[in-house]
Amino acid sequence: MAFLLNKATAFSRSQSHSQKPEDPFVLSRRRLHIKPGVREKALLEEDPALKRFKSYKKSVWRVKRMGDVLTIVVVAGCCYEIYVKAVMREEARKQARATSEGA
């Protein structure tokens, strides 16, 4: 019985989605192209009151670049430390084998 109910609800869902919606909000949710209205155009215009808060200099770009470089340096340093520890451990194992075989 539950199987039939599930089939019926799935069928009704597919029917409701197949109908063409007349509501413009449904169209915008489906990401179909709709030309912006007067209000949307006004919201997208540049506001002179907010101009002083925008960064036109490259200082933000430089800070981002420095952060990227520092991240790369830290990751490279960590990889180097892991490599050095692995090499030192291998050398210690070789010395331990040589001393245990020689004794």
Jmol script that loads the backbone (N, CA, C; Angstrom):
load data "model"
ATOM      1  N   MET A   1       0.810  -1.190   0.000  1.00  0.00           N
ATOM      2  CA  MET A   1       0.000   0.000   0.000  1.00  0.00           C
ATOM      3  C   MET A   1       0.859   1.262   0.000  1.00  0.00           C
ATOM      4  N   ALA A   2       1.922   1.227   0.812  1.00  0.00           N
ATOM      5  CA  ALA A   2       2.818   2.382   0.885  1.00  0.00           C
ATOM      6  C   ALA A   2       3.518   2.589  -0.446  1.00  0.00           C
ATOM      7  N   PHE A   3       3.803   1.496  -1.141  1.00  0.00           N
ATOM      8  CA  PHE A   3       4.450   1.591  -2.457  1.00  0.00           C
ATOM      9  C   PHE A   3       3.563   2.347  -3.435  1.00  0.00           C
ATOM     10  N   LEU A   4       2.252   2.056  -3.405  1.00  0.00           N
ATOM     11  CA  LEU A   4       1.321   2.744  -4.298  1.00  0.00           C
ATOM     12  C   LEU A   4       1.221   4.229  -3.959  1.00  0.00           C
ATOM     13  N   LEU A   5       1.244   4.549  -2.676  1.00  0.00           N
ATOM     14  CA  LEU A   5       1.189   5.961  -2.271  1.00  0.00           C
ATOM     15  C   LEU A   5       2.432   6.710  -2.740  1.00  0.00           C
ATOM     16  N   ASN A   6       3.587   6.071  -2.597  1.00  0.00           N
ATOM     17  CA  ASN A   6       4.825   6.711  -3.035  1.00  0.00           C
ATOM     18  C   ASN A   6       4.798   6.953  -4.535  1.00  0.00           C
ATOM     19  N   LYS A   7       4.265   5.982  -5.283  1.00  0.00           N
ATOM     20  CA  LYS A   7       4.178   6.121  -6.738  1.00  0.00           C
ATOM     21  C   LYS A   7       3.227   7.246  -7.111  1.00  0.00           C
ATOM     22  N   ALA A   8       2.123   7.348  -6.387  1.00  0.00           N
ATOM     23  CA  ALA A   8       1.136   8.379  -6.681  1.00  0.00           C
ATOM     24  C   ALA A   8       1.678   9.770  -6.385  1.00  0.00           C
ATOM     25  N   THR A   9       2.389   9.920  -5.270  1.00  0.00           N
ATOM     26  CA  THR A   9       2.947  11.240  -4.943  1.00  0.00           C
ATOM     27  C   THR A   9       4.041  11.621  -5.914  1.00  0.00           C
ATOM     28  N   ALA A  10       4.839  10.658  -6.348  1.00  0.00           N
ATOM     29  CA  ALA A  10       5.881  10.953  -7.331  1.00  0.00           C
ATOM     30  C   ALA A  10       5.256  11.364  -8.651  1.00  0.00           C
ATOM     31  N   PHE A  11       4.156  10.713  -9.035  1.00  0.00           N
ATOM     32  CA  PHE A  11       3.476  11.052 -10.280  1.00  0.00           C
ATOM     33  C   PHE A  11       2.877  12.452 -10.198  1.00  0.00           C
ATOM     34  N   SER A  12       2.262  12.793  -9.065  1.00  0.00           N
ATOM     35  CA  SER A  12       1.658  14.117  -8.921  1.00  0.00           C
ATOM     36  C   SER A  12       2.730  15.195  -8.905  1.00  0.00           C
ATOM     37  N   ARG A  13       3.877  14.919  -8.317  1.00  0.00           N
ATOM     38  CA  ARG A  13       4.989  15.878  -8.330  1.00  0.00           C
ATOM     39  C   ARG A  13       5.477  16.118  -9.743  1.00  0.00           C
ATOM     40  N   SER A  14       5.597  15.051 -10.515  1.00  0.00           N
ATOM     41  CA  SER A  14       6.087  15.215 -11.881  1.00  0.00           C
ATOM     42  C   SER A  14       5.091  15.996 -12.720  1.00  0.00           C
ATOM     43  N   GLN A  15       3.796  15.814 -12.436  1.00  0.00           N
ATOM     44  CA  GLN A  15       2.786  16.574 -13.171  1.00  0.00           C
ATOM     45  C   GLN A  15       2.841  18.053 -12.808  1.00  0.00           C
ATOM     46  N   SER A  16       3.034  18.370 -11.532  1.00  0.00           N
ATOM     47  CA  SER A  16       3.049  19.770 -11.125  1.00  0.00           C
ATOM     48  C   SER A  16       4.285  20.484 -11.664  1.00  0.00           C
ATOM     49  N   HIS A  17       5.382  19.775 -11.840  1.00  0.00           N
ATOM     50  CA  HIS A  17       6.594  20.389 -12.373  1.00  0.00           C
ATOM     51  C   HIS A  17       6.553  20.519 -13.887  1.00  0.00           C
ATOM     52  N   SER A  18       5.754  19.703 -14.531  1.00  0.00           N
ATOM     53  CA  SER A  18       5.728  19.756 -15.984  1.00  0.00           C
ATOM     54  C   SER A  18       4.880  20.908 -16.507  1.00  0.00           C
ATOM     55  N   GLN A  19       3.997  21.448 -15.675  1.00  0.00           N
ATOM     56  CA  GLN A  19       3.169  22.571 -16.112  1.00  0.00           C
ATOM     57  C   GLN A  19       4.021  23.831 -16.200  1.00  0.00           C
ATOM     58  N   LYS A  20       3.712  24.677 -17.192  1.00  0.00           N
ATOM     59  CA  LYS A  20       4.476  25.902 -17.355  1.00  0.00           C
ATOM     60  C   LYS A  20       4.008  26.928 -16.328  1.00  0.00           C
ATOM     61  N   PRO A  21       4.944  27.464 -15.535  1.00  0.00           N
ATOM     62  CA  PRO A  21       4.547  28.444 -14.526  1.00  0.00           C
ATOM     63  C   PRO A  21       4.361  29.817 -15.158  1.00  0.00           C
ATOM     64  N   GLU A  22       3.344  30.529 -14.701  1.00  0.00           N
ATOM     65  CA  GLU A  22       3.079  31.879 -15.175  1.00  0.00           C
ATOM     66  C   GLU A  22       3.626  32.911 -14.197  1.00  0.00           C
ATOM     67  N   ASP A  23       4.007  32.484 -13.017  1.00  0.00           N
ATOM     68  CA  ASP A  23       4.493  33.382 -11.978  1.00  0.00           C
ATOM     69  C   ASP A  23       5.920  33.810 -12.286  1.00  0.00           C
ATOM     70  N   PRO A  24       6.242  35.107 -12.318  1.00  0.00           N
ATOM     71  CA  PRO A  24       7.614  35.533 -12.616  1.00  0.00           C
ATOM     72  C   PRO A  24       8.595  35.150 -11.522  1.00  0.00           C
ATOM     73  N   PHE A  25       8.127  34.979 -10.276  1.00  0.00           N
ATOM     74  CA  PHE A  25       9.025  34.569  -9.210  1.00  0.00           C
ATOM     75  C   PHE A  25       9.501  33.130  -9.419  1.00  0.00           C
ATOM     76  N   VAL A  26       8.639  32.293  -9.948  1.00  0.00           N
ATOM     77  CA  VAL A  26       9.021  30.919 -10.235  1.00  0.00           C
ATOM     78  C   VAL A  26      10.074  30.911 -11.337  1.00  0.00           C
ATOM     79  N   LEU A  27       9.907  31.777 -12.335  1.00  0.00           N
ATOM     80  CA  LEU A  27      10.883  31.855 -13.415  1.00  0.00           C
ATOM     81  C   LEU A  27      12.235  32.301 -12.895  1.00  0.00           C
ATOM     82  N   SER A  28      12.264  33.285 -11.987  1.00  0.00           N
ATOM     83  CA  SER A  28      13.541  33.770 -11.481  1.00  0.00           C
ATOM     84  C   SER A  28      14.216  32.715 -10.617  1.00  0.00           C
ATOM     85  N   ARG A  29      13.428  31.907  -9.900  1.00  0.00           N
ATOM     86  CA  ARG A  29      14.032  30.845  -9.104  1.00  0.00           C
ATOM     87  C   ARG A  29      14.653  29.777  -9.990  1.00  0.00           C
ATOM     88  N   ARG A  30      14.115  29.634 -11.174  1.00  0.00           N
ATOM     89  CA  ARG A  30      14.670  28.649 -12.099  1.00  0.00           C
ATOM     90  C   ARG A  30      15.840  29.216 -12.876  1.00  0.00           C
ATOM     91  N   ARG A  31      16.221  30.444 -12.588  1.00  0.00           N
ATOM     92  CA  ARG A  31      17.369  31.123 -13.165  1.00  0.00           C
ATOM     93  C   ARG A  31      17.247  31.323 -14.658  1.00  0.00           C
ATOM     94  N   LEU A  32      16.039  31.579 -15.116  1.00  0.00           N
ATOM     95  CA  LEU A  32      15.859  31.956 -16.500  1.00  0.00           C
ATOM     96  C   LEU A  32      16.114  33.446 -16.604  1.00  0.00           C
ATOM     97  N   HIS A  33      16.545  33.899 -17.759  1.00  0.00           N
ATOM     98  CA  HIS A  33      16.915  35.298 -17.900  1.00  0.00           C
ATOM     99  C   HIS A  33      15.684  36.197 -17.888  1.00  0.00           C
ATOM    100  N   ILE A  34      15.693  37.141 -16.976  1.00  0.00           N
ATOM    101  CA  ILE A  34      14.651  38.150 -16.895  1.00  0.00           C
ATOM    102  C   ILE A  34      15.356  39.488 -16.853  1.00  0.00           C
ATOM    103  N   LYS A  35      14.954  40.420 -17.660  1.00  0.00           N
ATOM    104  CA  LYS A  35      15.591  41.729 -17.663  1.00  0.00           C
ATOM    105  C   LYS A  35      15.282  42.440 -16.352  1.00  0.00           C
ATOM    106  N   PRO A  36      16.291  43.097 -15.739  1.00  0.00           N
ATOM    107  CA  PRO A  36      16.056  43.778 -14.468  1.00  0.00           C
ATOM    108  C   PRO A  36      15.141  44.977 -14.646  1.00  0.00           C
ATOM    109  N   GLY A  37      14.323  45.208 -13.658  1.00  0.00           N
ATOM    110  CA  GLY A  37      13.398  46.325 -13.684  1.00  0.00           C
ATOM    111  C   GLY A  37      14.068  47.601 -13.221  1.00  0.00           C
ATOM    112  N   VAL A  38      13.280  48.639 -13.023  1.00  0.00           N
ATOM    113  CA  VAL A  38      13.801  49.940 -12.616  1.00  0.00           C
ATOM    114  C   VAL A  38      14.438  49.856 -11.232  1.00  0.00           C
ATOM    115  N   ARG A  39      13.790  49.155 -10.318  1.00  0.00           N
ATOM    116  CA  ARG A  39      14.319  49.040  -8.954  1.00  0.00           C
ATOM    117  C   ARG A  39      15.641  48.284  -8.930  1.00  0.00           C
ATOM    118  N   GLU A  40      15.726  47.203  -9.670  1.00  0.00           N
ATOM    119  CA  GLU A  40      16.965  46.423  -9.720  1.00  0.00           C
ATOM    120  C   GLU A  40      18.091  47.237 -10.327  1.00  0.00           C
ATOM    121  N   LYS A  41      17.790  48.003 -11.373  1.00  0.00           N
ATOM    122  CA  LYS A  41      18.820  48.840 -11.992  1.00  0.00           C
ATOM    123  C   LYS A  41      19.299  49.906 -11.018  1.00  0.00           C
ATOM    124  N   ALA A  42      18.376  50.472 -10.236  1.00  0.00           N
ATOM    125  CA  ALA A  42      18.759  51.482  -9.250  1.00  0.00           C
ATOM    126  C   ALA A  42      19.638  50.881  -8.163  1.00  0.00           C
ATOM    127  N   LEU A  43      19.357  49.643  -7.777  1.00  0.00           N
ATOM    128  CA  LEU A  43      20.166  48.983  -6.756  1.00  0.00           C
ATOM    129  C   LEU A  43      21.556  48.629  -7.264  1.00  0.00           C
ATOM    130  N   LEU A  44      21.681  48.379  -8.563  1.00  0.00           N
ATOM    131  CA  LEU A  44      22.973  48.008  -9.133  1.00  0.00           C
ATOM    132  C   LEU A  44      23.854  49.207  -9.465  1.00  0.00           C
ATOM    133  N   GLU A  45      23.289  50.400  -9.452  1.00  0.00           N
ATOM    134  CA  GLU A  45      24.095  51.590  -9.749  1.00  0.00           C
ATOM    135  C   GLU A  45      25.085  51.851  -8.628  1.00  0.00           C
ATOM    136  N   GLU A  46      26.183  52.545  -8.972  1.00  0.00           N
ATOM    137  CA  GLU A  46      27.211  52.850  -7.993  1.00  0.00           C
ATOM    138  C   GLU A  46      26.719  53.954  -7.064  1.00  0.00           C
ATOM    139  N   ASP A  47      26.907  53.754  -5.772  1.00  0.00           N
ATOM    140  CA  ASP A  47      26.465  54.719  -4.779  1.00  0.00           C
ATOM    141  C   ASP A  47      27.647  55.583  -4.354  1.00  0.00           C
ATOM    142  N   PRO A  48      27.579  56.905  -4.545  1.00  0.00           N
ATOM    143  CA  PRO A  48      28.716  57.759  -4.180  1.00  0.00           C
ATOM    144  C   PRO A  48      28.971  57.786  -2.678  1.00  0.00           C
ATOM    145  N   ALA A  49      27.972  57.531  -1.851  1.00  0.00           N
ATOM    146  CA  ALA A  49      28.171  57.523  -0.402  1.00  0.00           C
ATOM    147  C   ALA A  49      29.041  56.358   0.039  1.00  0.00           C
ATOM    148  N   LEU A  50      29.019  55.263  -0.726  1.00  0.00           N
ATOM    149  CA  LEU A  50      29.810  54.086  -0.359  1.00  0.00           C
ATOM    150  C   LEU A  50      31.183  54.077  -1.007  1.00  0.00           C
ATOM    151  N   LYS A  51      31.476  55.074  -1.805  1.00  0.00           N
ATOM    152  CA  LYS A  51      32.724  55.093  -2.564  1.00  0.00           C
ATOM    153  C   LYS A  51      33.941  55.129  -1.642  1.00  0.00           C
ATOM    154  N   ARG A  52      33.841  55.814  -0.503  1.00  0.00           N
ATOM    155  CA  ARG A  52      34.998  55.928   0.386  1.00  0.00           C
ATOM    156  C   ARG A  52      35.338  54.613   1.072  1.00  0.00           C
ATOM    157  N   PHE A  53      34.417  53.659   1.097  1.00  0.00           N
ATOM    158  CA  PHE A  53      34.685  52.375   1.731  1.00  0.00           C
ATOM    159  C   PHE A  53      35.322  51.378   0.776  1.00  0.00           C
ATOM    160  N   LYS A  54      35.349  51.694  -0.503  1.00  0.00           N
ATOM    161  CA  LYS A  54      35.932  50.780  -1.474  1.00  0.00           C
ATOM    162  C   LYS A  54      37.427  50.993  -1.562  1.00  0.00           C
ATOM    163  N   SER A  55      38.141  49.952  -1.791  1.00  0.00           N
ATOM    164  CA  SER A  55      39.587  50.036  -1.902  1.00  0.00           C
ATOM    165  C   SER A  55      39.971  50.042  -3.373  1.00  0.00           C
ATOM    166  N   TYR A  56      40.412  51.184  -3.845  1.00  0.00           N
ATOM    167  CA  TYR A  56      40.848  51.266  -5.222  1.00  0.00           C
ATOM    168  C   TYR A  56      42.345  51.025  -5.339  1.00  0.00           C
ATOM    169  N   LYS A  57      43.032  51.026  -4.214  1.00  0.00           N
ATOM    170  CA  LYS A  57      44.473  50.807  -4.229  1.00  0.00           C
ATOM    171  C   LYS A  57      44.753  49.310  -4.327  1.00  0.00           C
ATOM    172  N   LYS A  58      45.980  49.008  -4.583  1.00  0.00           N
ATOM    173  CA  LYS A  58      46.362  47.596  -4.692  1.00  0.00           C
ATOM    174  C   LYS A  58      46.797  47.025  -3.351  1.00  0.00           C
ATOM    175  N   SER A  59      46.520  47.755  -2.274  1.00  0.00           N
ATOM    176  CA  SER A  59      46.958  47.283  -0.961  1.00  0.00           C
ATOM    177  C   SER A  59      46.269  45.978  -0.582  1.00  0.00           C
ATOM    178  N   VAL A  60      45.004  45.850  -0.882  1.00  0.00           N
ATOM    179  CA  VAL A  60      44.291  44.609  -0.563  1.00  0.00           C
ATOM    180  C   VAL A  60      44.868  43.466  -1.375  1.00  0.00           C
ATOM    181  N   TRP A  61      45.172  43.726  -2.631  1.00  0.00           N
ATOM    182  CA  TRP A  61      45.750  42.695  -3.495  1.00  0.00           C
ATOM    183  C   TRP A  61      47.110  42.270  -2.952  1.00  0.00           C
ATOM    184  N   ARG A  62      47.896  43.258  -2.490  1.00  0.00           N
ATOM    185  CA  ARG A  62      49.232  42.933  -1.955  1.00  0.00           C
ATOM    186  C   ARG A  62      49.128  42.111  -0.680  1.00  0.00           C
ATOM    187  N   VAL A  63      48.186  42.444   0.175  1.00  0.00           N
ATOM    188  CA  VAL A  63      48.015  41.684   1.422  1.00  0.00           C
ATOM    189  C   VAL A  63      47.609  40.248   1.106  1.00  0.00           C
ATOM    190  N   LYS A  64      46.715  40.075   0.140  1.00  0.00           N
ATOM    191  CA  LYS A  64      46.325  38.719  -0.263  1.00  0.00           C
ATOM    192  C   LYS A  64      47.520  37.956  -0.802  1.00  0.00           C
ATOM    193  N   ARG A  65      48.307  38.627  -1.643  1.00  0.00           N
ATOM    194  CA  ARG A  65      49.485  37.978  -2.228  1.00  0.00           C
ATOM    195  C   ARG A  65      50.477  37.581  -1.140  1.00  0.00           C
ATOM    196  N   MET A  66      50.683  38.471  -0.151  1.00  0.00           N
ATOM    197  CA  MET A  66      51.600  38.147   0.945  1.00  0.00           C
ATOM    198  C   MET A  66      51.075  36.955   1.740  1.00  0.00           C
ATOM    199  N   GLY A  67      49.775  36.905   1.957  1.00  0.00           N
ATOM    200  CA  GLY A  67      49.188  35.766   2.658  1.00  0.00           C
ATOM    201  C   GLY A  67      49.395  34.468   1.899  1.00  0.00           C
ATOM    202  N   ASP A  68      49.246  34.522   0.574  1.00  0.00           N
ATOM    203  CA  ASP A  68      49.474  33.326  -0.247  1.00  0.00           C
ATOM    204  C   ASP A  68      50.927  32.881  -0.159  1.00  0.00           C
ATOM    205  N   VAL A  69      51.842  33.847  -0.228  1.00  0.00           N
ATOM    206  CA  VAL A  69      53.273  33.512  -0.174  1.00  0.00           C
ATOM    207  C   VAL A  69      53.613  32.922   1.187  1.00  0.00           C
ATOM    208  N   LEU A  70      53.102  33.532   2.254  1.00  0.00           N
ATOM    209  CA  LEU A  70      53.379  33.004   3.588  1.00  0.00           C
ATOM    210  C   LEU A  70      52.806  31.599   3.768  1.00  0.00           C
ATOM    211  N   THR A  71      51.652  31.358   3.214  1.00  0.00           N
ATOM    212  CA  THR A  71      51.064  30.016   3.287  1.00  0.00           C
ATOM    213  C   THR A  71      51.953  29.001   2.591  1.00  0.00           C
ATOM    214  N   ILE A  72      52.445  29.353   1.417  1.00  0.00           N
ATOM    215  CA  ILE A  72      53.324  28.445   0.677  1.00  0.00           C
ATOM    216  C   ILE A  72      54.608  28.200   1.440  1.00  0.00           C
ATOM    217  N   VAL A  73      55.173  29.259   2.057  1.00  0.00           N
ATOM    218  CA  VAL A  73      56.418  29.104   2.824  1.00  0.00           C
ATOM    219  C   VAL A  73      56.199  28.191   4.022  1.00  0.00           C
ATOM    220  N   VAL A  74      55.084  28.362   4.723  1.00  0.00           N
ATOM    221  CA  VAL A  74      54.810  27.533   5.899  1.00  0.00           C
ATOM    222  C   VAL A  74      54.609  26.075   5.497  1.00  0.00           C
ATOM    223  N   VAL A  75      53.870  25.835   4.430  1.00  0.00           N
ATOM    224  CA  VAL A  75      53.652  24.460   3.972  1.00  0.00           C
ATOM    225  C   VAL A  75      54.965  23.826   3.533  1.00  0.00           C
ATOM    226  N   ALA A  76      55.785  24.594   2.812  1.00  0.00           N
ATOM    227  CA  ALA A  76      57.087  24.068   2.386  1.00  0.00           C
ATOM    228  C   ALA A  76      57.969  23.759   3.590  1.00  0.00           C
ATOM    229  N   GLY A  77      57.946  24.624   4.604  1.00  0.00           N
ATOM    230  CA  GLY A  77      58.724  24.377   5.818  1.00  0.00           C
ATOM    231  C   GLY A  77      58.263  23.128   6.540  1.00  0.00           C
ATOM    232  N   CYS A  78      56.961  22.928   6.614  1.00  0.00           N
ATOM    233  CA  CYS A  78      56.432  21.723   7.263  1.00  0.00           C
ATOM    234  C   CYS A  78      56.842  20.468   6.503  1.00  0.00           C
ATOM    235  N   CYS A  79      56.763  20.524   5.186  1.00  0.00           N
ATOM    236  CA  CYS A  79      57.177  19.376   4.378  1.00  0.00           C
ATOM    237  C   CYS A  79      58.661  19.083   4.570  1.00  0.00           C
ATOM    238  N   TYR A  80      59.468  20.144   4.636  1.00  0.00           N
ATOM    239  CA  TYR A  80      60.906  19.961   4.841  1.00  0.00           C
ATOM    240  C   TYR A  80      61.177  19.326   6.203  1.00  0.00           C
ATOM    241  N   GLU A  81      60.492  19.790   7.239  1.00  0.00           N
ATOM    242  CA  GLU A  81      60.681  19.221   8.569  1.00  0.00           C
ATOM    243  C   GLU A  81      60.295  17.740   8.598  1.00  0.00           C
ATOM    244  N   ILE A  82      59.205  17.391   7.949  1.00  0.00           N
ATOM    245  CA  ILE A  82      58.793  15.985   7.886  1.00  0.00           C
ATOM    246  C   ILE A  82      59.855  15.157   7.171  1.00  0.00           C
ATOM    247  N   TYR A  83      60.382  15.700   6.069  1.00  0.00           N
ATOM    248  CA  TYR A  83      61.424  14.992   5.325  1.00  0.00           C
ATOM    249  C   TYR A  83      62.673  14.796   6.184  1.00  0.00           C
ATOM    250  N   VAL A  84      63.095  15.848   6.889  1.00  0.00           N
ATOM    251  CA  VAL A  84      64.302  15.747   7.732  1.00  0.00           C
ATOM    252  C   VAL A  84      64.095  14.725   8.833  1.00  0.00           C
ATOM    253  N   LYS A  85      62.935  14.728   9.460  1.00  0.00           N
ATOM    254  CA  LYS A  85      62.663  13.740  10.523  1.00  0.00           C
ATOM    255  C   LYS A  85      62.711  12.314   9.974  1.00  0.00           C
ATOM    256  N   ALA A  86      62.146  12.120   8.779  1.00  0.00           N
ATOM    257  CA  ALA A  86      62.147  10.781   8.185  1.00  0.00           C
ATOM    258  C   ALA A  86      63.564  10.332   7.867  1.00  0.00           C
ATOM    259  N   VAL A  87      64.392  11.231   7.334  1.00  0.00           N
ATOM    260  CA  VAL A  87      65.778  10.880   7.002  1.00  0.00           C
ATOM    261  C   VAL A  87      66.564  10.585   8.269  1.00  0.00           C
ATOM    262  N   MET A  88      66.379  11.401   9.306  1.00  0.00           N
ATOM    263  CA  MET A  88      67.099  11.178  10.568  1.00  0.00           C
ATOM    264  C   MET A  88      66.686   9.849  11.197  1.00  0.00           C
ATOM    265  N   ARG A  89      65.413   9.528  11.137  1.00  0.00           N
ATOM    266  CA  ARG A  89      64.931   8.270  11.704  1.00  0.00           C
ATOM    267  C   ARG A  89      65.537   7.080  10.943  1.00  0.00           C
ATOM    268  N   GLU A  90      65.600   7.202   9.605  1.00  0.00           N
ATOM    269  CA  GLU A  90      66.179   6.114   8.804  1.00  0.00           C
ATOM    270  C   GLU A  90      67.660   5.937   9.104  1.00  0.00           C
ATOM    271  N   GLU A  91      68.379   7.055   9.265  1.00  0.00           N
ATOM    272  CA  GLU A  91      69.799   6.963   9.613  1.00  0.00           C
ATOM    273  C   GLU A  91      69.989   6.342  10.992  1.00  0.00           C
ATOM    274  N   ALA A  92      69.102   6.684  11.937  1.00  0.00           N
ATOM    275  CA  ALA A  92      69.195   6.110  13.281  1.00  0.00           C
ATOM    276  C   ALA A  92      68.941   4.608  13.226  1.00  0.00           C
ATOM    277  N   ARG A  93      68.014   4.167  12.386  1.00  0.00           N
ATOM    278  CA  ARG A  93      67.755   2.736  12.241  1.00  0.00           C
ATOM    279  C   ARG A  93      68.959   2.012  11.652  1.00  0.00           C
ATOM    280  N   LYS A  94      69.573   2.645  10.658  1.00  0.00           N
ATOM    281  CA  LYS A  94      70.766   2.025  10.051  1.00  0.00           C
ATOM    282  C   LYS A  94      71.901   1.914  11.061  1.00  0.00           C
ATOM    283  N   GLN A  95      72.098   2.957  11.858  1.00  0.00           N
ATOM    284  CA  GLN A  95      73.145   2.902  12.884  1.00  0.00           C
ATOM    285  C   GLN A  95      72.825   1.854  13.942  1.00  0.00           C
ATOM    286  N   ALA A  96      71.574   1.728  14.307  1.00  0.00           N
ATOM    287  CA  ALA A  96      71.189   0.743  15.308  1.00  0.00           C
ATOM    288  C   ALA A  96      71.423  -0.678  14.777  1.00  0.00           C
ATOM    289  N   ARG A  97      71.132  -0.916  13.493  1.00  0.00           N
ATOM    290  CA  ARG A  97      71.392  -2.226  12.901  1.00  0.00           C
ATOM    291  C   ARG A  97      72.892  -2.512  12.839  1.00  0.00           C
ATOM    292  N   ALA A  98      73.654  -1.483  12.466  1.00  0.00           N
ATOM    293  CA  ALA A  98      75.111  -1.673  12.352  1.00  0.00           C
ATOM    294  C   ALA A  98      75.721  -1.954  13.716  1.00  0.00           C
ATOM    295  N   THR A  99      75.302  -1.277  14.759  1.00  0.00           N
ATOM    296  CA  THR A  99      75.848  -1.521  16.082  1.00  0.00           C
ATOM    297  C   THR A  99      75.384  -2.860  16.652  1.00  0.00           C
ATOM    298  N   SER A 100      74.151  -3.259  16.342  1.00  0.00           N
ATOM    299  CA  SER A 100      73.670  -4.537  16.869  1.00  0.00           C
ATOM    300  C   SER A 100      74.320  -5.706  16.121  1.00  0.00           C
ATOM    301  N   GLU A 101      74.643  -5.521  14.837  1.00  0.00           N
ATOM    302  CA  GLU A 101      75.294  -6.589  14.098  1.00  0.00           C
ATOM    303  C   GLU A 101      76.784  -6.651  14.424  1.00  0.00           C
ATOM    304  N   GLY A 102      77.389  -5.517  14.685  1.00  0.00           N
ATOM    305  CA  GLY A 102      78.814  -5.466  14.982  1.00  0.00           C
ATOM    306  C   GLY A 102      79.145  -5.895  16.389  1.00  0.00           C
ATOM    307  N   ALA A 103      78.202  -5.857  17.303  1.00  0.00           N
ATOM    308  CA  ALA A 103      78.473  -6.174  18.703  1.00  0.00           C
ATOM    309  C   ALA A 103      78.346  -7.621  18.986  1.00  0.00           C
TER     310      ALA A 103
END
end "model"
wireframe off; spacefill off
backbone 0.3
color backbone group
